[in-house]
């Protein structure tokens, strides 16, 4: 059996049909292996020397040994090959482990895994009576949270009187920075906020009282919805009262916390809760562990503090913003000028207030669930990702347009955007794990939307015995918090190039389109490189190849650049391209079938 026939037979046995092999010229194949091995820095199976002998198709002839010596091989490759492939398809994990291959790529596959999944419902049926007893005990063990919700409702019901929201004289002290927006009278906005608080307070009291009984546990989602409304209400009404704004934000956050965060979240799959596994199939850690989420929560809280401070100025609750570096116009510093610019006024609500609400939701969603939420709360992971990435995009957009469209910078905006950008690579691994789980669920025939919103069990998942916790030394906790993220020297160097480009207008005194282009490309180089520091997103760095190529061509296409600027752009573009090709250092972590995309 020659190489060609062997390859075709393996394909037929694996796929159950004739498997066509595409042939490419040897120089092209060797170039591909060179790119993978030497240029990208990966460790592929195919080596250049394999390409040289790929078409030799040796067929060993043993007729002389049979005729002269009477020798027959104990095994025939043609006869044993179906058994080998059958063993691979039955238990890919064991087959890969025996042959010293990357087991993560086939985790959760094969007949053995399917049989294990088929046994799971029967096992869960046996466990269900004890599980329901535990759930009832858990509900009544956290019933105090519903009494706290009732107390929050009572507080909210009476707060309009405490904050004088119905007193027109209380709104006269407003520093109406946003008078040009043509908003309603401040007294009316205060009154609308007051009526919103009264209605919301009554509903919180009613929902809290009903949720005391386990029969009405689903009403906790009503409490969470009221909490969500309270986070947005001051933005909708442009609430002049700083006290009422802060009160609504804290009461809203606490309502969400004590409805679906501290007590058991209603509607979750019982099978998912009974499954104690936390590590996705083929992974070496849980991307949903508390230590993994803690840096994201901390960064979101920093963004919340900054955005809330900027929102207070937009609402006219304070008269100035701290700005140590940048100046603006119209007797305003850079920060004040930016958040009252035409770009900011294009939003129907205060954009800084929207940022504060988004950051608050990120803090709350980051704290929800356990280390297995990648499978028990797919919807939470998906919405958390949506919240992080678009908000990060908005922050980066503001960085880009600040000098281009407004002509200055905002120091606090830059800090908040940096915090948001760092959150993105810390978030991506959990999203990949959730996506893999949903794909496996679909292949197993589970309903998509039910699984998405209720979660479920994963028979192929594992329980980690070496996962770091808060009792570990600080050094190990820090290492566990950033598992799946590696800051390679190549990506760090590209970030330095991006910063250099962003400040090139100050260094070289450039103006016009070429200055704006350098600023834009610099910001994009930083953004792409930071995102690619997540190993599951490492291929994103290849986007920098196109950014570098554009940077080289831009001086001639845009014009208006002197020799020094042209040389700067060409050199930076070439260096960015060269640094973007190697994959760089990779940790020992594995990501299941996603390992093949870490190149």
GUVEXPA-68003 format. One line per 4 residues: number of its first residue (from 1); for each residue x, y, z of C-alpha. Coordinates in Angstrom, 3 decimals. Example, Ala and Ser with C-alpha at 12.3 -4.5 7.8 and 13.67 -1.06 7.14 Angstrom:
# GUVEXPA-68003
1) 12.300 -4.500 7.800 | 13.670 -1.060 7.140
This chain:
# GUVEXPA-68003
1) 0.000 0.000 0.000 | 1.639 3.229 -1.196 | 1.379 6.664 0.435 | -1.275 7.829 -1.982
5) -3.493 4.787 -1.497 | -2.920 4.912 2.277 | -3.979 8.556 2.423 | -7.101 7.921 0.360
9) -8.078 4.885 2.439 | -7.674 6.791 5.717 | -9.885 9.561 4.370 | -12.526 7.084 3.248
13) -12.564 5.298 6.612 | -12.799 8.525 8.588 | -15.386 10.323 6.454 | -17.350 7.295 5.203
17) -16.918 8.370 1.575 | -14.228 8.819 -1.033 | -11.900 11.573 0.097 | -10.397 13.657 -2.649
21) -6.828 14.807 -2.147 | -5.855 18.107 -3.723 | -2.326 18.269 -5.067 | -0.255 21.451 -5.015
25) 3.186 22.076 -6.506 | 6.083 21.159 -4.232 | 7.526 24.700 -4.145 | 4.179 26.060 -2.999
29) 3.827 23.355 -0.339 | 7.365 23.960 0.928 | 6.706 27.695 1.020 | 3.636 27.021 3.157
33) 5.597 24.887 5.629 | 8.311 27.574 5.773 | 5.723 30.246 6.556 | 4.178 28.112 9.308
37) 7.482 27.017 10.845 | 9.919 29.896 10.411 | 7.761 32.942 9.757 | 4.701 32.402 11.965
41) 6.623 30.469 14.612 | 4.080 27.633 14.888 | 4.808 23.925 15.321 | 2.969 22.223 12.426
45) 2.891 18.494 11.769 | 3.971 18.846 8.112 | 7.717 19.554 7.769 | 9.634 20.626 4.651
49) 11.332 17.207 4.384 | 7.908 15.549 4.311 | 7.027 17.608 1.237 | 10.100 16.232 -0.556
53) 8.925 12.616 -0.223 | 5.165 13.251 -0.356 | 4.787 11.923 -3.916 | 7.221 9.017 -3.708
57) 4.418 6.546 -2.867 | 6.692 3.699 -1.862 | 5.044 0.257 -1.888 | 7.124 -2.325 -0.015
61) 7.416 -5.689 -1.882 | 7.959 -8.711 0.396 | 7.692 -11.387 -2.313 | 11.391 -12.331 -2.077
65) 11.157 -12.751 1.692 | 8.053 -14.881 1.237 | 9.584 -17.066 -1.491 | 13.094 -17.489 -0.097
69) 12.464 -17.404 3.637 | 8.802 -18.338 3.905 | 8.270 -15.187 5.988 | 4.868 -13.552 6.401
73) 4.200 -10.372 8.405 | 2.124 -10.891 11.527 | -0.040 -7.901 10.648 | -1.267 -6.394 7.398
77) -1.621 -2.633 7.224 | -4.557 -3.033 4.857 | -6.301 -5.332 7.375 | -5.392 -3.454 10.547
81) -6.080 0.068 9.236 | -9.917 -0.182 9.637 | -9.391 -1.253 13.267 | -7.062 1.677 13.893
85) -9.549 4.159 12.452 | -12.400 2.498 14.375 | -10.448 2.971 17.606 | -9.848 6.624 16.681
89) -13.544 7.264 16.015 | -14.669 5.398 19.142 | -12.416 7.247 21.585 | -10.407 10.048 19.955
93) -9.093 11.271 23.315 | -7.499 7.925 24.228 | -6.192 7.468 20.661 | -4.562 10.910 20.649
97) -3.115 10.386 24.126 | -1.649 7.002 23.175 | -0.031 8.482 20.084 | 1.250 11.560 22.003
101) -0.857 14.051 20.062 | -2.694 17.153 21.317 | -5.685 15.647 23.126 | -7.385 19.062 23.445
105) -8.246 19.125 19.743 | -10.571 16.097 20.024 | -11.979 16.557 23.527 | -15.679 15.704 23.687
109) -15.698 13.795 20.384 | -16.216 10.143 19.568 | -18.600 7.297 20.345 | -17.454 7.073 23.961
113) -18.334 10.710 24.566 | -21.724 10.229 22.863 | -22.534 7.236 25.074 | -21.564 9.250 28.130
117) -23.905 12.032 27.008 | -26.721 9.518 26.470 | -26.352 8.223 30.046 | -26.464 11.704 31.518
121) -30.283 12.243 31.468 | -30.903 9.022 33.377 | -28.304 9.966 35.971 | -29.869 13.395 36.363
125) -33.331 11.874 36.792 | -32.004 9.875 39.718 | -30.436 12.971 41.249 | -33.430 15.264 40.682
129) -35.381 14.634 43.949 | -32.337 15.421 46.085 | -31.505 18.363 43.846 | -34.969 19.905 44.216
133) -34.693 19.551 47.975 | -31.355 21.376 47.837 | -32.863 24.091 45.648 | -35.721 24.676 48.112
137) -33.223 24.889 50.947 | -31.112 27.337 48.936 | -34.159 29.478 48.173 | -35.208 29.803 51.787
141) -31.586 30.251 52.814 | -31.440 33.410 50.684 | -35.029 34.580 51.244 | -33.622 37.491 53.223
145) -32.639 39.075 49.895 | -36.325 39.546 49.050 | -36.939 41.385 52.306 | -33.985 43.564 51.404
149) -35.644 44.267 48.042 | -38.816 45.291 49.895 | -36.724 47.669 52.007 | -35.102 49.098 48.863
153) -38.573 49.714 47.440 | -39.653 51.542 50.581 | -36.499 53.655 50.485 | -37.039 54.495 46.809
157) -40.711 55.283 47.420 | -39.845 57.955 49.986 | -36.649 59.310 48.395 | -38.356 61.948 46.168
161) -39.484 63.723 49.319 | -36.042 63.439 50.899 | -34.345 64.870 47.799 | -37.037 67.558 47.198
165) -37.689 66.353 43.668 | -41.151 67.963 43.660 | -39.857 71.324 44.928 | -39.242 73.696 41.958
169) -36.881 75.773 44.082 | -34.542 72.786 44.469 | -33.793 72.811 40.729 | -32.708 76.453 40.609
173) -29.184 75.644 41.827 | -28.471 73.587 38.688 | -25.416 74.561 36.657 | -27.093 73.849 33.340
177) -24.044 73.118 31.204 | -26.399 71.422 28.742 | -28.790 74.365 28.249 | -28.062 74.320 24.513
181) -29.683 70.881 24.237 | -33.149 72.410 24.620 | -34.150 70.114 27.469 | -37.320 70.357 29.537
185) -37.433 72.648 32.538 | -35.194 71.311 35.366 | -38.118 71.272 37.808 | -40.120 69.059 35.422
189) -37.181 66.683 34.962 | -36.815 66.364 38.723 | -40.529 65.685 39.072 | -40.478 62.983 36.379
193) -37.587 61.325 38.178 | -39.585 61.497 41.409 | -42.646 59.820 39.910 | -40.414 57.167 38.351
197) -38.926 56.456 41.776 | -42.363 56.185 43.385 | -43.689 53.719 40.810 | -40.446 51.735 40.814
201) -40.426 51.627 44.627 | -43.964 50.236 44.751 | -43.119 47.578 42.162 | -39.983 46.557 44.042
205) -42.005 46.068 47.211 | -44.643 44.006 45.395 | -42.113 41.875 43.508 | -40.033 41.316 46.641
209) -43.078 40.175 48.616 | -44.139 37.742 45.875 | -40.625 36.315 45.421 | -40.544 35.200 49.062
213) -42.503 32.150 47.908 | -40.587 29.720 45.691 | -43.697 29.448 43.495 | -43.087 33.018 42.318
217) -39.300 32.801 42.002 | -39.600 33.889 38.372 | -40.762 37.327 39.580 | -37.136 38.006 40.534
221) -36.618 38.849 36.858 | -39.210 41.609 37.309 | -37.098 43.006 40.138 | -34.013 42.849 37.922
225) -35.880 44.698 35.162 | -36.862 47.478 37.593 | -33.218 47.696 38.639 | -32.202 48.014 35.002
229) -34.756 50.790 34.471 | -33.408 52.683 37.485 | -29.939 52.647 35.947 | -31.286 54.276 32.781
233) -34.027 56.530 34.243 | -31.710 59.461 35.159 | -30.359 59.402 31.601 | -33.825 59.416 30.055
237) -35.033 62.302 32.240 | -31.698 64.159 32.374 | -32.157 64.267 36.143 | -30.801 67.564 37.536
241) -30.517 66.264 41.109 | -27.124 64.698 41.802 | -28.548 62.926 44.866 | -31.432 61.409 42.894
245) -29.085 60.260 40.124 | -26.735 58.556 42.595 | -29.694 57.097 44.495 | -31.228 55.549 41.374
249) -27.901 54.087 40.302 | -27.197 52.433 43.650 | -30.756 51.220 44.239 | -30.884 49.838 40.692
253) -27.588 48.009 41.144 | -28.674 46.604 44.504 | -32.033 45.501 43.091 | -30.241 43.494 40.398
257) -27.758 42.140 42.940 | -30.422 40.877 45.351 | -32.736 39.509 42.685 | -30.519 37.437 40.370
261) -26.952 37.716 41.670 | -27.006 36.662 45.331 | -29.998 34.272 45.215 | -30.321 31.467 42.696
265) -31.059 32.845 39.233 | -34.538 31.675 38.134 | -34.911 29.570 34.994 | -31.500 27.898 34.962
269) -31.306 24.297 33.781 | -31.427 21.834 36.667 | -29.167 19.491 34.712 | -26.624 22.289 34.375
273) -26.709 23.033 38.085 | -26.296 19.356 39.022 | -23.216 19.085 36.798 | -20.235 20.123 38.940
277) -17.733 20.377 36.072 | -16.060 23.736 35.518 | -13.371 23.158 32.877 | -14.505 22.985 29.215
281) -13.508 19.843 27.265 | -9.904 20.062 26.139 | -9.190 23.166 28.226 | -6.610 23.398 30.986
285) -8.515 25.945 33.087 | -11.940 27.473 33.585 | -12.276 30.822 31.769 | -15.192 31.698 34.083
289) -13.387 31.353 37.418 | -13.592 34.191 39.903 | -9.914 34.983 39.521 | -10.394 35.192 35.750
293) -13.275 37.641 36.153 | -11.858 39.786 38.967 | -9.548 41.945 36.773 | -12.469 42.621 34.416
297) -14.704 43.689 37.312 | -11.943 45.941 38.719 | -11.313 47.618 35.348 | -15.055 48.122 34.810
301) -15.317 49.735 38.241 | -12.521 52.166 37.353 | -14.410 53.050 34.170 | -17.614 53.501 36.210
305) -15.993 56.019 38.560 | -14.555 58.042 35.679 | -17.720 57.982 33.557 | -19.933 58.905 36.518
309) -17.718 61.928 37.254 | -17.858 63.097 33.624 | -21.632 62.548 33.562 | -22.057 64.841 36.563
313) -20.608 67.686 34.467 | -22.856 66.878 31.508 | -25.890 66.931 33.810 | -24.858 70.312 35.211
317) -24.321 68.900 38.689 | -20.722 70.152 38.931 | -19.105 73.206 37.365 | -15.670 71.899 36.309
321) -13.686 68.743 35.464 | -10.131 67.978 36.498 | -7.834 68.105 33.460 | -4.053 68.324 34.048
325) -2.740 68.387 30.483 | -5.008 69.487 27.649 | -6.689 72.793 26.924 | -9.872 73.373 24.991
329) -11.859 76.411 23.817 | -14.675 78.637 25.064 | -13.016 78.909 28.509 | -13.093 75.136 28.915
333) -10.277 72.665 29.383 | -9.827 69.711 27.047 | -12.092 67.325 28.949 | -14.909 69.873 29.366
337) -14.694 70.880 25.725 | -14.840 67.279 24.464 | -17.852 66.126 26.521 | -19.852 69.182 25.518
341) -18.798 69.127 21.851 | -21.091 68.563 18.882 | -19.997 64.922 18.831 | -21.170 64.488 22.423
345) -24.410 66.403 21.841 | -25.233 64.085 18.925 | -26.315 61.513 21.512 | -29.915 61.894 22.752
349) -28.744 61.104 26.272 | -25.545 61.974 28.121 | -22.881 59.778 26.557 | -20.811 59.782 29.753
353) -23.919 58.711 31.683 | -24.485 55.899 29.189 | -20.897 54.843 29.736 | -21.393 54.845 33.511
357) -24.498 52.652 33.183 | -22.681 50.271 30.850 | -19.748 50.000 33.234 | -22.115 49.314 36.129
361) -23.761 46.521 34.137 | -20.340 45.083 33.368 | -19.505 45.032 37.088 | -22.789 43.264 37.884
365) -22.609 40.802 34.982 | -18.975 40.070 35.737 | -19.959 39.020 39.249 | -22.845 36.757 38.179
369) -22.594 33.000 38.065 | -20.007 30.424 39.026 | -16.904 29.012 37.372 | -19.165 26.981 35.086
373) -21.192 29.885 33.711 | -19.705 29.324 30.244 | -22.252 26.458 30.034 | -24.863 27.401 32.667
377) -25.326 31.008 31.435 | -24.469 31.227 27.730 | -26.727 34.270 27.347 | -24.862 36.053 30.136
381) -21.476 35.399 28.535 | -22.777 36.536 25.127 | -24.335 39.763 26.435 | -21.268 40.463 28.566
385) -19.134 40.165 25.441 | -21.490 42.455 23.510 | -21.335 44.974 26.330 | -17.539 44.934 26.540
389) -16.622 45.015 22.856 | -19.008 47.732 21.554 | -18.284 49.913 24.576 | -14.597 49.383 23.976
393) -15.158 50.320 20.361 | -16.928 53.516 21.382 | -14.085 54.423 23.750 | -11.493 53.805 21.057
397) -13.593 55.799 18.590 | -13.547 58.769 20.959 | -9.768 58.515 21.260 | -9.422 58.565 17.495
401) -11.713 61.507 16.865 | -10.579 63.694 19.763 | -7.652 65.358 17.949 | -9.121 64.841 14.473
405) -12.620 66.294 14.919 | -12.417 68.189 18.192 | -8.791 69.282 18.319 | -7.845 68.231 21.844
409) -7.700 65.296 24.259 | -9.504 64.228 27.443 | -7.184 62.668 30.029 | -9.903 60.809 31.926
413) -11.405 59.544 28.657 | -8.010 58.108 27.700 | -7.719 56.326 31.060 | -11.250 54.865 30.781
417) -10.599 53.745 27.211 | -7.339 52.060 28.236 | -9.187 50.169 30.980 | -11.850 49.077 28.500
421) -9.260 47.982 25.921 | -7.482 45.798 28.483 | -10.810 44.153 29.328 | -11.284 42.840 25.787
425) -8.511 40.174 25.719 | -9.472 39.121 29.254 | -13.038 38.458 28.048 | -12.473 36.519 24.836
429) -11.553 33.080 26.206 | -14.872 32.735 28.044 | -16.728 33.630 24.851 | -14.853 30.914 22.922
433) -15.665 28.324 25.606 | -19.344 29.311 25.499 | -19.399 29.118 21.702 | -17.826 25.655 21.758
437) -20.428 24.490 24.273 | -23.309 25.827 22.155 | -21.876 24.105 19.056 | -21.630 20.786 20.887
441) -25.192 21.209 22.159 | -26.516 21.802 18.650 | -24.698 18.733 17.342 | -26.252 16.673 20.142
445) -29.730 17.852 19.115 | -30.503 20.173 22.025 | -32.801 23.151 21.353 | -30.661 26.194 20.617
449) -32.646 28.940 22.376 | -33.468 26.846 25.417 | -29.805 25.964 25.838 | -28.758 29.554 25.210
453) -31.003 31.007 27.919 | -31.070 28.127 30.422 | -27.677 26.480 29.943 | -27.104 22.808 30.597
457) -24.680 20.043 31.474 | -21.574 19.048 29.550 | -20.677 15.369 29.972 | -17.220 15.913 28.494
461) -16.260 18.755 30.825 | -13.936 18.259 33.779 | -13.487 19.498 37.313 | -10.155 21.193 37.908
465) -8.193 20.114 40.936 | -5.400 22.687 40.592 | -7.472 25.836 39.949 | -6.035 28.684 42.036
469) -8.287 30.395 44.583 | -8.121 33.343 46.946 | -6.245 31.341 49.592 | -3.279 30.892 47.262
473) -0.190 33.163 47.310 | -0.717 36.470 45.520 | 1.719 35.527 42.756 | -0.304 32.419 41.867
477) -3.556 34.364 42.012 | -2.213 36.939 39.556 | -0.996 34.189 37.222 | -4.414 32.497 37.365
481) -6.208 35.793 36.650 | -4.443 36.257 33.303 | -4.386 32.656 32.074 | -4.939 32.630 28.344
485) -3.291 36.035 27.839 | 0.359 36.430 26.860 | 2.050 39.765 26.243 | 4.588 38.848 23.575
489) 7.433 41.240 22.916 | 6.331 41.608 19.292 | 2.822 42.759 20.224 | 4.181 45.046 22.937
493) 6.565 46.597 20.395 | 3.687 47.209 17.963 | 1.814 49.007 20.761 | 4.854 51.259 21.232
497) 4.818 51.985 17.493 | 1.121 52.848 17.770 | 1.753 55.331 20.575 | 4.589 56.851 18.528
501) 2.265 57.337 15.563 | -0.519 58.844 17.689 | 1.851 61.532 18.955 | 3.692 62.027 15.663
505) 1.742 65.230 14.974 | 3.274 66.691 18.132 | 6.745 65.298 17.396 | 6.980 66.321 13.724
509) 4.417 69.116 13.670 | 2.416 67.426 10.910 | -1.045 68.640 9.969 | -3.907 67.672 7.726
513) -4.766 64.264 6.340 | -1.368 62.646 6.940 | -1.434 63.632 10.629 | -4.955 62.290 11.030
517) -3.966 59.093 9.221 | -0.980 58.490 11.507 | -3.191 59.018 14.544 | -5.850 56.648 13.216
521) -3.430 53.872 12.230 | -1.571 54.210 15.527 | -4.779 53.748 17.517 | -5.763 50.747 15.398
525) -2.340 49.108 15.770 | -2.647 49.360 19.554 | -6.224 48.080 19.565 | -5.530 45.072 17.339
529) -2.327 44.147 19.188 | -3.904 44.312 22.639 | -6.826 42.147 21.471 | -4.360 39.647 19.954
533) -2.688 39.229 23.348 | -5.536 36.832 24.093 | -4.210 33.548 22.741 | -7.630 32.572 21.399
537) -7.496 35.770 19.314 | -3.822 35.652 18.334 | -4.569 35.513 14.551 | -6.050 39.023 14.833
541) -2.484 40.353 14.770 | -2.419 39.624 11.027 | -4.733 42.626 10.564 | -1.657 44.698 11.340
545) -0.171 43.508 8.025 | -2.796 45.524 6.157 | -2.419 48.489 8.508 | 1.345 48.455 7.960
549) 0.936 48.228 4.185 | -1.456 51.179 4.200 | 0.956 53.156 6.374 | 3.686 52.644 3.765
553) 1.465 53.779 0.887 | -0.365 56.618 2.693 | 2.267 59.405 2.279 | 2.033 59.123 -1.505
557) -1.744 58.610 -1.637 | -2.666 61.371 0.825 | 0.131 63.822 0.043 | 1.225 66.739 2.185
561) 4.046 64.872 3.929 | 7.674 66.001 4.023 | 10.619 63.642 3.707 | 10.973 62.979 7.434
565) 7.296 62.048 7.807 | 7.413 59.810 4.725 | 10.483 58.023 6.076 | 8.833 57.655 9.489
569) 5.667 56.117 8.060 | 7.555 53.725 5.772 | 9.878 52.512 8.533 | 7.062 52.110 11.070
573) 4.930 50.279 8.480 | 7.721 47.834 7.598 | 8.545 47.174 11.251 | 4.847 46.643 12.071
577) 4.561 44.101 9.246 | 7.673 42.256 10.382 | 6.543 42.144 14.010 | 3.042 40.941 13.086
581) 4.146 37.798 11.269 | 5.502 35.640 14.144 | 2.908 34.159 16.482 | 5.193 34.870 19.412
585) 5.345 33.130 22.745 | 2.465 30.842 23.630 | 1.657 29.514 27.077 | 1.054 25.853 27.903
589) -2.721 26.422 28.062 | -5.085 24.536 25.769 | -8.471 25.629 24.409 | -10.025 22.438 23.106
593) -10.684 22.375 19.378 | -9.788 26.086 19.257 | -6.093 25.133 19.590 | -5.913 24.828 15.815
597) -6.746 28.539 15.472 | -3.943 29.709 17.764 | -1.386 30.358 15.044
